[in-house]
Amino acid sequence: MIQAKGIQKSYGHLQVLKEVDLKIEAGEFVSIVGKSGAGKSTLLHILGTLDRADEGQLRIKQTDVGRIGKKQLADFRNQNIGFVFQFHHLLPEFTALENVCIPAFIAKTPEKEARQRAQELLDYLGLNERLQHKPGQLSGGEQQRVAVARSLMNRPAIVFADEPSGNLDSASSQELHRLLFQLREDFNQTFVIVTHNEGLASMSDRRLEMVDGRLK
């Protein structure tokens, strides 16, 4: 599903990633841990095509993403990659259902089809009574579940998550973790997650540690 070779990234004179190699299979649940500043989020952004490496090769679903243009890359990302961040980044003026529909609307999916898919996802995630609620009317855990639904909207090959439970209380964190693993079991969904939560990391298929810009 993902094959990265020799990934390097610097910001000015600071080298953040140093010859990172990584291979992830379809259906894997992989956690990346490490101290703040080790390069975890930078790697996640490059793997998710939000940023480009200075050196190295990245292939996702056999596509060499470093060789395609910006517009083509944006389309590829929309069709194949989902994201969940620590802060949900929901649009406050839209309902839960509308927020989940946004990736499908970008992909020019017909509105009826998009709304049906969004409702199915929100039902699956236990939010069937919150479809018309705006983010300000939802709890933190509910907001993050809406963000998870949005990440799954276009049936992505991979979901990348950066500290998805970092802003939640312990009960909401445990519920979110349970849902993520249930998604993997039910849909063979591939997850790559940056986390400081050792409980989540220990449940993963693989726990990779980033130290000084390298994976161990």
Beta strands, then each sheet from edge to edge (+ up, - down):
strand 1: 2-11
strand 2: 14-24
strand 3: 29-33
strand 4: 55-60
strand 5: 63-64
strand 6: 81-85
strand 7: 158-162
strand 8: 190-194
strand 9: 206-211
strand 10: 214-215
sheet 1: 2+ 1- 4+ 5-
sheet 2: 6+ 7+ 8+ 3+ 9+ 10-
end
